[in-house]
Structures are given as structure tokens and as C-alpha cells.
């Protein structure tokens, strides 16, 4: 692909020289924050070098891919050459200039077409990659809510008991829709607005040690757009474990992010939060944000039979029935899906170590063993 170089723009110091196209050790990758990428895209759109916002998002995606995989400019060039070949892959200098808005070509369509082809290949590889995730009915419902929030640009609210696999499903959705597009933030206990701002800013690639609060907020507003999805997990913690004034600041800041950037927004909470947020002391405060959304999902406390069967098949076990199914239902009701999966993994490890196939009898032995430990009494 022919490229027009901007000879007046010096490449960044971390761009290796041409005779060394790939760094052997890369521990930092590209440090440029995403809001600076969006400034470069805005300039390219204003000068008609990029035709549409959708085309501009290809640049944001490549930046996210590089940061996620800790790649420098020369590393991106090498990876793209492996997929596209020497003729189609842009050089490290070209990638640097595109990211900084200094690429001199009057039309960036050639570079964008290469990025689009590379993006398609990466997405196809993600579909084939087996990381052990099992698509249950609960996970499918969570995926639908996230997809709706992303496509429609409206807040979605997900409520469910603990140990249902919400974080696992949300993180898997992020993995499948990522490289800068989906941001996942898990709230912690007693978080303030200041903590939320710093965590979000760091997620978007902004240094936070010496930055002013207003500068970090501006970076967040500049780093998110209608093409992004922001997932906030354990949302109830920041509201139920802080003061009423602190809770108001957090909710108002999230509302401002949504209003100013147009990004999709997913708020995930336990059912403890459902009562506190919709009927408790935060009802009027939370209602301002809730009115902007149309998706409200309340997950069942116990996974469906189809979910149990899905896990059984993934471990090459027969569909459970009779006493086995009854004991699984009781475990799910009292301990949750997370414990059920951990017991399956433990039973599988024991069976593999003994050179035997996993059976429901082996799972029962693990379940009974942990139950016995829980029932032990101190006799001293």
C-alpha cells in the first residue's frame, strides 16, 4: 500500500528505527491516552481525511488493541504484517502519525481499510478462542442487556443475587467487544467520586498521580463516545457504603458521563442494591438516572435447569437427574453458581489426578466433603 509520509513530523522516541521493526521486549507499550486519540480523529474528520465517525473508530479500536496487548508502534506493525502481509500493513511511523493526527495523506482510506481487515481477523480469532466460558441462560440475558445498552445508547440495569456469575458474564462480554470499546469498572466499598474519577481516568490511559480532578474528568468526557459501553459492576457498594452526599456525587457524575458522551451504560448490582437504590434512601437520587434507561433485568436467584445441563455437558457428564439433580439444586440455592462450578472443578482435578473420568459420584464426594467440614464442631 502506498503511503505518504510526513517528513516534517519526527516520530516518537519509542518508535524503533526502521531497521528494527519489532522490539524484542516491550513492557510499556503505547502510553498515549484515548482522549488524545479522539482529538486526532476529530482533526482528521474536520480536514476530511477521515470520512465518518465510524471510520474514525477504527483508529480508536487499534489504539485499544495496542494498549490491551502492551504493544509499541513497531510491534503493531509486526503483528499487522503477520496477518495482512507487507503490502497492506502500515508502518510504525504511519501508525504513530495517524494516532497523533499528523499523517499527511489527504485521504486516510488506505490505512483505515488495512485496520478494518485486521480488526475483522482479530474478531474472528476471538470467536474461535476457547477460554472455558460457558454460555448459560443467565449469561445470555446479561449479554442481551449489554448489547442493548451498547446499540441503543441507553442505560441498562442488572440486578441479581451474589454467586450467579454476573462478573464472569460481564467480563466475557467485554472480552468479546473490546479493544477500547467496552470498559469494565468494578466498584469497591466506600468509594468516593474522586476514587471513581481516578479509576476511570486510569482505565482510559491517563496518568493520575499529579493530575487535577477537573483535568481527569475532562479526559474521561473526551475518552468516551457513543461508540463505547461503560459497565459498572457492584454498583450498590459505592452507594450503600458511603454517605448520602457521596452517593449523590457518584450518581450525578455517572449521569453526566452518559449525558455528555452518549456512551452505553450498564449498572450491575446485587438484589441488596435493588431495594436500597429503588426503594430506599437513594430512591429519588437514583430515579434521575433510571429514567434514562429502558432495560431493567432482575435475574433469578437460582440458575435454570438448562444452565445446570450446560455445565454438565462442558465437563462431559450426563444430564443429572433424581437425587443428583436434587442435591445440585440445593447447593445452588444455598451456595450459588460460583460454588457449584468450583466443586465441579475440584472433582475434575481429583478424577484427572487418579486417571479416571469425572462422574457425578465424584462430584458428590467433593460436595459431601465440604459440607462435612462446614458442620465440624470445636470439641476443645
C-alpha positions as CSV (number, residue, x, y, z in Angstrom):
1,X,0.0,0.0,0.0
2,X,1.5,3.4,-0.9
3,X,1.9,5.8,1.9
4,X,2.5,9.5,2.0
5,X,5.0,10.2,4.8
6,X,5.0,13.4,6.8
7,X,8.7,14.2,6.7
8,X,8.3,17.3,8.9
9,X,7.0,15.3,11.8
10,X,9.5,13.5,14.0
11,X,8.4,10.1,15.2
12,X,8.1,9.5,19.0
13,X,11.2,8.2,20.8
14,X,9.6,4.9,21.5
15,X,9.2,4.2,17.7
16,X,12.1,1.9,16.9
17,X,14.2,2.8,13.8
18,X,13.2,1.2,10.5
19,X,15.9,-1.4,10.6
20,X,14.5,-2.8,13.8
21,X,10.8,-3.3,13.1
22,X,9.9,-5.0,16.3
23,X,11.1,-4.6,19.9
24,X,12.2,-7.8,21.5
25,X,11.0,-6.8,24.9
26,X,8.0,-4.4,25.4
27,X,6.9,-3.7,28.9
28,X,5.1,-0.4,28.4
29,X,3.5,-0.3,25.0
30,X,1.8,2.9,23.9
31,X,1.1,5.3,26.7
32,X,-1.0,7.8,24.7
33,X,-4.4,8.2,26.4
34,X,-7.6,7.6,24.4
35,X,-8.9,11.2,24.7
36,X,-5.8,12.3,22.7
37,X,-6.6,9.7,20.0
38,X,-10.1,11.2,19.8
39,X,-8.6,14.7,19.3
40,X,-6.6,13.4,16.4
41,X,-9.7,11.8,14.9
42,X,-11.7,15.0,15.3
43,X,-9.0,16.8,13.4
44,X,-8.9,14.2,10.6
45,X,-12.7,14.5,10.3
46,X,-12.6,18.2,10.2
47,X,-10.0,18.2,7.4
48,X,-11.9,15.4,5.5
49,X,-9.0,12.9,5.8
50,X,-11.4,10.6,7.5
51,X,-14.9,10.4,6.0
52,X,-17.1,9.3,9.0
53,X,-17.1,8.8,12.8
54,X,-17.4,5.1,12.2
55,X,-14.1,5.1,10.2
56,X,-12.5,7.1,13.0
57,X,-13.5,4.5,15.5
58,X,-11.2,2.1,13.6
59,X,-8.3,4.2,14.9
60,X,-9.6,4.1,18.4
61,X,-10.0,0.3,18.2
62,X,-6.4,-0.2,17.0
63,X,-5.2,2.0,19.9
64,X,-7.2,-0.1,22.3
65,X,-5.8,-3.3,20.8
66,X,-2.3,-2.0,21.2
67,X,-2.8,-0.9,24.8
68,X,-4.6,-4.1,25.8
69,X,-1.7,-6.2,24.4
70,X,1.1,-3.9,25.5
71,X,2.3,-3.2,22.0
72,X,4.6,-0.4,20.8
73,X,4.3,1.1,17.4
74,X,6.8,-1.3,15.8
75,X,5.1,-4.2,17.5
76,X,1.7,-3.2,15.9
77,X,3.5,-3.1,12.5
78,X,4.9,-6.6,13.0
79,X,1.6,-8.0,14.2
80,X,-0.3,-6.5,11.3
81,X,2.3,-7.7,8.8
82,X,1.8,-11.2,10.1
83,X,-1.9,-11.0,9.4
84,X,-2.0,-8.8,6.3
85,X,1.3,-9.1,4.7
86,X,4.0,-6.4,4.0
87,X,2.0,-4.6,1.3
88,X,-1.2,-3.9,3.3
89,X,0.3,-3.4,6.8
90,X,1.0,0.3,7.7
91,X,4.5,1.1,9.0
92,X,5.2,2.1,12.6
93,X,5.7,5.7,11.5
94,X,2.4,5.7,9.8
95,X,0.6,4.3,12.8
96,X,2.3,6.9,15.0
97,X,1.3,9.8,12.7
98,X,-2.3,8.5,12.4
99,X,-2.6,8.3,16.2
100,X,-1.3,11.9,16.5
101,X,-3.3,13.3,13.6
102,X,-0.1,14.2,11.7
103,X,-0.4,11.7,8.8
104,X,0.0,13.9,5.7
105,X,-2.1,11.9,3.2
106,X,-5.1,13.8,2.1
107,X,-7.2,10.6,2.3
108,X,-6.6,8.0,5.1
109,X,-8.9,5.4,3.5
110,X,-5.9,3.1,2.6
111,X,-4.7,2.9,6.2
112,X,-8.3,2.6,7.5
113,X,-9.0,-0.3,5.1
114,X,-6.0,-2.1,6.5
115,X,-7.1,-1.6,10.1
116,X,-10.6,-2.8,9.1
117,X,-9.3,-6.0,7.7
118,X,-7.0,-6.5,10.7
119,X,-9.9,-5.9,13.0
120,X,-12.1,-8.5,11.3
121,X,-9.3,-11.1,11.6
122,X,-8.9,-10.4,15.3
123,X,-12.7,-10.6,15.9
124,X,-12.8,-14.0,14.1
125,X,-10.0,-15.3,16.3
126,X,-11.8,-14.2,19.4
127,X,-14.8,-16.2,18.3
128,X,-12.7,-19.3,17.9
129,X,-10.7,-18.9,21.1
130,X,-11.8,-21.3,23.8
131,X,-11.2,-19.8,27.3
132,X,-13.7,-22.1,29.1
133,X,-16.6,-19.7,29.3
134,X,-20.0,-21.4,29.3
135,X,-22.9,-19.5,27.9
136,X,-25.8,-20.1,30.3
137,X,-29.2,-18.6,30.2
138,X,-28.2,-16.1,32.9
139,X,-25.1,-15.1,30.9
140,X,-27.2,-14.9,27.7
141,X,-29.6,-12.5,29.5
142,X,-26.7,-10.3,30.7
143,X,-25.3,-10.3,27.1
144,X,-28.6,-9.1,25.8
145,X,-28.8,-6.3,28.3
146,X,-25.2,-5.2,27.5
147,X,-25.8,-5.4,23.8
148,X,-29.0,-3.3,24.1
149,X,-27.2,-0.6,26.1
150,X,-24.4,-0.6,23.5
151,X,-26.6,-0.4,20.4
152,X,-29.3,1.8,21.8
153,X,-27.2,4.2,23.8
154,X,-29.4,3.8,26.9
155,X,-28.6,2.8,30.5
156,X,-29.3,-0.9,31.4
157,X,-29.8,-2.1,35.0
158,X,-29.0,-5.7,36.0
159,X,-29.9,-7.0,39.5
160,X,-29.1,-10.5,40.7
161,X,-28.1,-12.4,43.8
162,X,-24.4,-13.0,44.6
163,X,-22.7,-16.1,43.2
164,X,-24.8,-16.0,40.0
165,X,-21.8,-15.4,37.7
166,X,-22.6,-11.8,36.9
167,X,-18.9,-10.6,36.8
168,X,-17.9,-13.6,34.8
169,X,-20.5,-12.8,32.1
170,X,-19.8,-9.1,32.1
171,X,-16.1,-9.6,31.7
172,X,-16.7,-12.1,28.9
173,X,-18.9,-9.6,27.1
174,X,-16.1,-7.1,27.5
175,X,-13.6,-9.6,26.0
176,X,-15.8,-10.2,23.0
177,X,-16.5,-6.5,22.5
178,X,-13.2,-4.9,23.5
179,X,-10.0,-3.3,22.3
180,X,-11.2,0.0,23.7
181,X,-14.9,-0.3,23.0
182,X,-16.1,-1.8,26.3
183,X,-14.9,-0.5,29.6
184,X,-15.5,-2.6,32.8
185,X,-15.2,-0.9,36.2
186,X,-15.9,-2.8,39.4
187,X,-16.8,-0.5,42.3
188,X,-15.3,-1.1,45.8
189,X,-16.5,-0.4,49.3
190,X,-16.6,3.2,50.4
191,X,-15.6,4.6,47.1
192,X,-15.9,8.4,46.7
193,X,-16.5,10.3,43.4
194,X,-12.8,11.1,43.5
195,X,-11.9,7.4,43.5
196,X,-14.3,6.7,40.7
197,X,-12.8,9.5,38.6
198,X,-9.2,8.3,39.2
199,X,-10.1,4.7,38.4
200,X,-11.9,5.6,35.2
201,X,-9.2,8.0,34.1
202,X,-6.5,5.4,34.6
203,X,-8.6,2.9,32.6
204,X,-8.6,5.4,29.7
205,X,-4.8,5.7,29.8
206,X,-4.4,8.9,31.8
207,X,-1.7,9.3,34.4
208,X,-3.4,10.2,37.7
209,X,-0.5,11.0,40.1
210,X,-0.3,14.7,39.6
211,X,-3.3,15.4,37.5
212,X,-6.0,17.8,38.7
213,X,-9.5,16.4,39.3
214,X,-11.1,18.6,36.6
215,X,-8.4,17.5,34.1
216,X,-9.2,13.8,34.8
217,X,-12.9,14.5,34.4
218,X,-12.3,16.2,31.1
219,X,-10.1,13.3,29.9
220,X,-13.0,10.9,30.8
221,X,-15.5,13.0,28.8
222,X,-13.1,13.2,25.9
223,X,-12.2,9.5,26.1
224,X,-15.7,8.0,25.9
225,X,-18.2,8.4,23.0
226,X,-21.4,6.9,21.6
227,X,-19.4,4.0,20.3
228,X,-18.3,2.9,23.9
229,X,-20.0,0.9,26.5
230,X,-19.2,1.5,30.2
231,X,-20.0,-1.4,32.6
232,X,-20.1,-0.6,36.3
233,X,-20.2,-3.7,38.4
234,X,-21.0,-3.9,42.1
235,X,-22.7,-0.5,41.7
236,X,-24.5,-0.8,45.0
237,X,-21.3,-0.8,47.0
238,X,-20.4,2.9,46.3
239,X,-24.0,3.9,47.3
240,X,-24.7,1.7,50.2
241,X,-21.3,2.1,51.9
242,X,-20.8,5.8,51.6
243,X,-22.6,8.9,52.8
244,X,-25.8,10.2,51.1
245,X,-23.8,13.2,49.8
246,X,-21.1,10.9,48.5
247,X,-23.7,8.7,46.8
248,X,-25.3,11.7,45.1
249,X,-21.9,12.8,43.7
250,X,-21.2,9.4,42.2
251,X,-24.7,9.1,40.6
252,X,-24.6,12.6,39.2
253,X,-21.1,12.0,37.8
254,X,-22.2,8.8,36.0
255,X,-25.3,10.7,34.7
256,X,-23.1,13.4,33.4
257,X,-20.8,10.9,31.7
258,X,-23.8,9.4,30.0
259,X,-25.3,12.8,29.0
260,X,-22.1,14.3,27.7
261,X,-20.6,11.3,25.9
262,X,-23.7,9.4,24.8
263,X,-21.9,6.1,25.7
264,X,-23.9,3.0,26.6
265,X,-24.1,2.4,30.3
266,X,-24.7,-0.9,32.3
267,X,-25.1,-0.8,36.1
268,X,-24.9,-4.2,37.8
269,X,-25.8,-4.7,41.4
270,X,-26.9,-7.4,43.8
271,X,-30.5,-7.5,45.0
272,X,-29.4,-5.8,48.2
273,X,-28.8,-2.8,45.9
274,X,-32.2,-3.3,44.3
275,X,-34.1,-2.4,47.5
276,X,-31.7,0.3,48.5
277,X,-31.5,2.0,45.1
278,X,-35.1,1.8,44.0
279,X,-37.0,1.9,47.3
280,X,-34.5,3.1,50.0
281,X,-32.8,6.4,50.8
282,X,-31.3,6.7,47.3
283,X,-34.6,6.3,45.5
284,X,-35.1,10.0,44.4
285,X,-31.4,10.3,43.6
286,X,-31.2,7.1,41.6
287,X,-34.5,7.8,39.8
288,X,-32.9,10.6,37.8
289,X,-30.5,8.1,36.2
290,X,-33.0,5.3,36.0
291,X,-35.5,7.4,33.9
292,X,-32.9,7.5,31.1
293,X,-32.9,3.7,30.8
294,X,-35.4,1.2,29.4
295,X,-33.7,-2.1,30.2
296,X,-34.2,-3.5,33.7
297,X,-33.2,-7.1,34.3
298,X,-33.8,-9.0,37.6
299,X,-32.0,-12.3,37.4
300,X,-33.5,-15.4,39.1
301,X,-31.9,-16.4,42.4
302,X,-31.2,-20.0,41.2
303,X,-29.9,-20.9,37.7
304,X,-32.3,-22.7,35.4
305,X,-32.1,-26.4,34.6
306,X,-30.7,-25.5,31.2
307,X,-27.8,-23.9,32.9
308,X,-27.1,-27.0,35.0
309,X,-27.2,-29.1,31.9
310,X,-24.8,-26.7,30.1
311,X,-22.2,-27.2,32.8
312,X,-22.8,-30.9,32.8
313,X,-22.0,-31.1,29.1
314,X,-18.9,-28.9,29.4
315,X,-17.5,-31.4,31.9
316,X,-18.6,-34.5,29.8
317,X,-21.1,-35.5,32.4
318,X,-24.5,-37.0,31.8
319,X,-27.6,-34.8,32.4
320,X,-28.2,-35.0,36.2
321,X,-31.5,-36.5,37.4
322,X,-33.0,-37.8,40.6
323,X,-31.1,-37.4,43.8
324,X,-28.1,-35.9,42.0
325,X,-30.2,-33.2,40.5
326,X,-31.9,-32.5,43.9
327,X,-28.6,-32.1,45.6
328,X,-27.3,-29.8,42.9
329,X,-30.5,-27.6,43.2
330,X,-30.0,-27.4,47.0
331,X,-26.3,-26.4,46.5
332,X,-27.2,-23.7,44.0
333,X,-30.0,-22.4,46.3
334,X,-27.8,-22.2,49.4
335,X,-24.3,-21.5,48.0
336,X,-24.8,-20.2,44.4
337,X,-23.4,-21.0,41.0
338,X,-19.9,-20.0,41.8
339,X,-19.5,-22.7,44.5
340,X,-21.2,-25.3,42.2
341,X,-18.6,-24.6,39.5
342,X,-15.7,-24.7,42.0
343,X,-16.9,-28.1,43.2
344,X,-17.1,-29.4,39.7
345,X,-13.5,-28.2,39.0
346,X,-12.3,-29.8,42.2
347,X,-13.9,-33.1,41.4
348,X,-12.5,-32.9,37.8
349,X,-9.0,-32.3,39.2
350,X,-9.2,-35.2,41.6
351,X,-10.5,-37.5,38.8
352,X,-7.8,-36.4,36.4
353,X,-5.1,-37.0,39.1
354,X,-6.3,-40.6,39.6
355,X,-6.5,-41.2,35.9
356,X,-10.3,-41.6,35.9
357,X,-13.2,-39.9,34.2
358,X,-15.3,-37.4,36.2
359,X,-18.6,-38.8,37.5
360,X,-21.4,-37.4,39.5
361,X,-20.3,-39.7,42.3
362,X,-17.0,-37.9,42.3
363,X,-18.8,-34.5,42.4
364,X,-21.0,-35.8,45.3
365,X,-17.9,-36.8,47.3
366,X,-16.5,-33.3,47.0
367,X,-19.8,-31.8,47.9
368,X,-20.2,-34.0,50.9
369,X,-16.6,-33.4,52.0
370,X,-17.0,-29.7,52.1
371,X,-20.4,-30.0,53.7
372,X,-18.8,-32.1,56.5
373,X,-16.1,-29.5,57.0
374,X,-18.8,-26.9,57.4
375,X,-20.6,-29.0,60.0
376,X,-17.5,-29.7,62.2
377,X,-17.8,-28.5,65.7
378,X,-15.0,-27.3,68.0
379,X,-14.6,-30.1,70.6
380,X,-11.8,-28.4,72.6
